[in-house]
Amino acid sequence: MSVPVNTLDELQQHLAPVMTGHADADTGKVGPAILALVGAILWRKDPGPVEVRAPGMAWVNFGGERYLFRYDPHARRVEVRRGSGSGELLLGVADGTDPAEVMAFVDTLGG
């Protein structure tokens, strides 16, 4: 069951384990592209809460469309998928991803 996150303080609590590499044993510290992704989510998301299910898994609406942001420990990246975990993989963000690529991608979200 997902939990709506309505304040930045609540979002910080959910992000801290992921950002520091303590979400699970396979999580490493994140790079600049992940920070760019988090900033872009806060900047461009639709009004309303971010829905968090577990550290490293959240749903966010952009332009009325729902997207899943999920950390994949095997690929060591954050995946952005349309709608759900089985939705189309739109972007994979790893330590080596250029933050400019993240920003260009976010500009395409929401139709």
C-alpha atoms as an extended CHARMM CRD file, in Angstrom:
* protein
*
       111  EXT
         1         1  MET       CA              0.0000000000        0.0000000000        0.0000000000  PROA      1               0.0000000000
         2         2  SER       CA              1.3750000000        3.4040000000       -0.9230000000  PROA      2               0.0000000000
         3         3  VAL       CA              1.6260000000        6.2850000000        1.5280000000  PROA      3               0.0000000000
         4         4  PRO       CA              0.8670000000        9.8270000000        0.3660000000  PROA      4               0.0000000000
         5         5  VAL       CA              3.7200000000       12.2120000000        1.1330000000  PROA      5               0.0000000000
         6         6  ASN       CA              2.4200000000       15.7590000000        1.4190000000  PROA      6               0.0000000000
         7         7  THR       CA              5.3260000000       17.7380000000        2.8870000000  PROA      7               0.0000000000
         8         8  LEU       CA              8.9950000000       18.1380000000        2.0790000000  PROA      8               0.0000000000
         9         9  ASP       CA              9.8460000000       16.9290000000        5.5960000000  PROA      9               0.0000000000
        10        10  GLU       CA              7.9870000000       13.6570000000        4.9460000000  PROA      10              0.0000000000
        11        11  LEU       CA              9.6620000000       13.3110000000        1.5620000000  PROA      11              0.0000000000
        12        12  GLN       CA             13.0740000000       13.8040000000        3.1940000000  PROA      12              0.0000000000
        13        13  GLN       CA             12.3300000000       10.9380000000        5.5820000000  PROA      13              0.0000000000
        14        14  HSD       CA             11.5360000000        8.6040000000        2.6770000000  PROA      14              0.0000000000
        15        15  LEU       CA             14.4610000000        9.7620000000        0.5260000000  PROA      15              0.0000000000
        16        16  ALA       CA             17.1710000000        9.7020000000        3.2020000000  PROA      16              0.0000000000
        17        17  PRO       CA             17.7760000000        5.9170000000        3.0980000000  PROA      17              0.0000000000
        18        18  VAL       CA             18.0140000000        5.9710000000       -0.6990000000  PROA      18              0.0000000000
        19        19  MET       CA             20.1850000000        9.0840000000       -0.8930000000  PROA      19              0.0000000000
        20        20  THR       CA             22.6670000000        7.7930000000        1.6950000000  PROA      20              0.0000000000
        21        21  GLY       CA             22.8360000000        4.2250000000        0.3820000000  PROA      21              0.0000000000
        22        22  HSD       CA             20.9810000000        2.6510000000        3.3210000000  PROA      22              0.0000000000
        23        23  ALA       CA             17.7340000000        1.5820000000        1.6000000000  PROA      23              0.0000000000
        24        24  ASP       CA             19.0100000000       -1.9990000000        1.3360000000  PROA      24              0.0000000000
        25        25  ALA       CA             22.2900000000       -3.9030000000        1.1840000000  PROA      25              0.0000000000
        26        26  ASP       CA             22.6320000000       -3.3940000000       -2.5980000000  PROA      26              0.0000000000
        27        27  THR       CA             22.1380000000        0.3660000000       -2.6130000000  PROA      27              0.0000000000
        28        28  GLY       CA             25.1630000000        2.5770000000       -3.1160000000  PROA      28              0.0000000000
        29        29  LYS       CA             25.3780000000        6.3220000000       -2.6500000000  PROA      29              0.0000000000
        30        30  VAL       CA             23.7350000000        8.2440000000       -5.4510000000  PROA      30              0.0000000000
        31        31  GLY       CA             25.3370000000       10.5350000000       -7.9810000000  PROA      31              0.0000000000
        32        32  PRO       CA             24.4870000000       13.9570000000       -9.4060000000  PROA      32              0.0000000000
        33        33  ALA       CA             21.9480000000       12.5740000000      -11.8960000000  PROA      33              0.0000000000
        34        34  ILE       CA             19.7770000000       11.1860000000       -9.0790000000  PROA      34              0.0000000000
        35        35  LEU       CA             19.8740000000       14.5350000000       -7.3040000000  PROA      35              0.0000000000
        36        36  ALA       CA             18.8430000000       16.1880000000      -10.5810000000  PROA      36              0.0000000000
        37        37  LEU       CA             15.9620000000       13.7080000000      -10.8910000000  PROA      37              0.0000000000
        38        38  VAL       CA             14.7090000000       14.4190000000       -7.3580000000  PROA      38              0.0000000000
        39        39  GLY       CA             14.9250000000       18.1660000000       -7.9900000000  PROA      39              0.0000000000
        40        40  ALA       CA             13.0960000000       17.8130000000      -11.3030000000  PROA      40              0.0000000000
        41        41  ILE       CA             10.3280000000       15.8020000000       -9.6420000000  PROA      41              0.0000000000
        42        42  LEU       CA              9.8040000000       18.5340000000       -7.0580000000  PROA      42              0.0000000000
        43        43  TRP       CA              9.8740000000       21.2270000000       -9.7500000000  PROA      43              0.0000000000
        44        44  ARG       CA              7.6200000000       19.6530000000      -12.3760000000  PROA      44              0.0000000000
        45        45  LYS       CA              5.2100000000       17.3180000000      -10.5630000000  PROA      45              0.0000000000
        46        46  ASP       CA              1.4790000000       17.9690000000      -10.5460000000  PROA      46              0.0000000000
        47        47  PRO       CA             -0.0490000000       19.3990000000       -7.3470000000  PROA      47              0.0000000000
        48        48  GLY       CA             -0.7710000000       16.7230000000       -4.7680000000  PROA      48              0.0000000000
        49        49  PRO       CA              1.2260000000       14.1530000000       -2.8550000000  PROA      49              0.0000000000
        50        50  VAL       CA              3.9920000000       11.8690000000       -4.0260000000  PROA      50              0.0000000000
        51        51  GLU       CA              2.9200000000        8.2830000000       -3.2880000000  PROA      51              0.0000000000
        52        52  VAL       CA              5.6590000000        6.2230000000       -1.6320000000  PROA      52              0.0000000000
        53        53  ARG       CA              5.4170000000        2.4600000000       -1.1840000000  PROA      53              0.0000000000
        54        54  ALA       CA              8.9200000000        1.7130000000        0.1260000000  PROA      54              0.0000000000
        55        55  PRO       CA             12.3380000000        3.3690000000        0.0600000000  PROA      55              0.0000000000
        56        56  GLY       CA             13.2160000000        3.6430000000       -3.5880000000  PROA      56              0.0000000000
        57        57  MET       CA              9.6650000000        3.3640000000       -4.9960000000  PROA      57              0.0000000000
        58        58  ALA       CA              7.3230000000        6.2810000000       -5.6550000000  PROA      58              0.0000000000
        59        59  TRP       CA              4.5450000000        7.3400000000       -8.0140000000  PROA      59              0.0000000000
        60        60  VAL       CA              4.3870000000       10.8990000000       -9.2590000000  PROA      60              0.0000000000
        61        61  ASN       CA              1.9540000000       12.6160000000      -11.6180000000  PROA      61              0.0000000000
        62        62  PHE       CA              3.1640000000       14.9100000000      -14.4040000000  PROA      62              0.0000000000
        63        63  GLY       CA              0.6420000000       16.5440000000      -16.7310000000  PROA      63              0.0000000000
        64        64  GLY       CA             -2.0920000000       14.2380000000      -15.4440000000  PROA      64              0.0000000000
        65        65  GLU       CA             -0.1050000000       11.0730000000      -16.2200000000  PROA      65              0.0000000000
        66        66  ARG       CA              1.1970000000        8.6800000000      -13.5570000000  PROA      66              0.0000000000
        67        67  TYR       CA              4.8570000000        7.5810000000      -13.4960000000  PROA      67              0.0000000000
        68        68  LEU       CA              6.7100000000        5.0980000000      -11.3120000000  PROA      68              0.0000000000
        69        69  PHE       CA             10.1900000000        5.9310000000      -10.0350000000  PROA      69              0.0000000000
        70        70  ARG       CA             11.8520000000        2.7800000000       -8.7200000000  PROA      70              0.0000000000
        71        71  TYR       CA             15.3720000000        1.8670000000       -7.6810000000  PROA      71              0.0000000000
        72        72  ASP       CA             16.5190000000       -1.3810000000       -9.3130000000  PROA      72              0.0000000000
        73        73  PRO       CA             19.3140000000       -2.8180000000       -7.1350000000  PROA      73              0.0000000000
        74        74  HSD       CA             20.3920000000       -5.3330000000       -9.8000000000  PROA      74              0.0000000000
        75        75  ALA       CA             20.8840000000       -2.6760000000      -12.4720000000  PROA      75              0.0000000000
        76        76  ARG       CA             21.9730000000       -0.1200000000       -9.8210000000  PROA      76              0.0000000000
        77        77  ARG       CA             19.7850000000        2.5950000000      -11.3180000000  PROA      77              0.0000000000
        78        78  VAL       CA             16.5090000000        4.4250000000      -10.8260000000  PROA      78              0.0000000000
        79        79  GLU       CA             13.9680000000        3.4460000000      -13.4480000000  PROA      79              0.0000000000
        80        80  VAL       CA             11.2200000000        5.7390000000      -14.6480000000  PROA      80              0.0000000000
        81        81  ARG       CA              8.2430000000        3.7830000000      -15.9790000000  PROA      81              0.0000000000
        82        82  ARG       CA              4.8940000000        4.8320000000      -17.3410000000  PROA      82              0.0000000000
        83        83  GLY       CA              2.1170000000        3.8990000000      -14.8950000000  PROA      83              0.0000000000
        84        84  SER       CA              3.4140000000        0.8080000000      -13.0960000000  PROA      84              0.0000000000
        85        85  GLY       CA              6.3450000000       -1.5450000000      -12.5910000000  PROA      85              0.0000000000
        86        86  SER       CA              5.4060000000       -3.3670000000      -15.7810000000  PROA      86              0.0000000000
        87        87  GLY       CA              4.9440000000       -0.1190000000      -17.7070000000  PROA      87              0.0000000000
        88        88  GLU       CA              7.2070000000        1.0750000000      -20.4740000000  PROA      88              0.0000000000
        89        89  LEU       CA             10.7560000000        1.8440000000      -19.2790000000  PROA      89              0.0000000000
        90        90  LEU       CA             11.2780000000        5.4830000000      -20.1850000000  PROA      90              0.0000000000
        91        91  LEU       CA             14.6130000000        6.2310000000      -18.5120000000  PROA      91              0.0000000000
        92        92  GLY       CA             17.2740000000        4.5650000000      -16.3950000000  PROA      92              0.0000000000
        93        93  VAL       CA             19.3160000000        6.8800000000      -14.1800000000  PROA      93              0.0000000000
        94        94  ALA       CA             22.6160000000        5.5400000000      -12.8460000000  PROA      94              0.0000000000
        95        95  ASP       CA             25.7260000000        7.1150000000      -11.3400000000  PROA      95              0.0000000000
        96        96  GLY       CA             27.1570000000        7.7970000000      -14.8090000000  PROA      96              0.0000000000
        97        97  THR       CA             24.0440000000        9.4310000000      -16.2580000000  PROA      97              0.0000000000
        98        98  ASP       CA             24.4950000000       13.0520000000      -17.3160000000  PROA      98              0.0000000000
        99        99  PRO       CA             22.1910000000       15.3320000000      -15.2650000000  PROA      99              0.0000000000
       100       100  ALA       CA             21.4390000000       17.2750000000      -18.4700000000  PROA      100             0.0000000000
       101       101  GLU       CA             19.9240000000       14.0620000000      -19.9090000000  PROA      101             0.0000000000
       102       102  VAL       CA             17.6480000000       13.8440000000      -16.8600000000  PROA      102             0.0000000000
       103       103  MET       CA             16.5000000000       17.4380000000      -17.2540000000  PROA      103             0.0000000000
       104       104  ALA       CA             15.8000000000       16.9710000000      -21.0020000000  PROA      104             0.0000000000
       105       105  PHE       CA             13.7990000000       13.8340000000      -20.2120000000  PROA      105             0.0000000000
       106       106  VAL       CA             11.7000000000       15.4920000000      -17.4970000000  PROA      106             0.0000000000
       107       107  ASP       CA             10.7620000000       18.2230000000      -19.9700000000  PROA      107             0.0000000000
       108       108  THR       CA              8.9940000000       15.5180000000      -22.0480000000  PROA      108             0.0000000000
       109       109  LEU       CA              6.8320000000       14.1480000000      -19.2200000000  PROA      109             0.0000000000
       110       110  GLY       CA              3.1100000000       14.6770000000      -19.0490000000  PROA      110             0.0000000000
       111       111  GLY       CA              2.2810000000       14.8060000000      -22.7000000000  PROA      111             0.0000000000
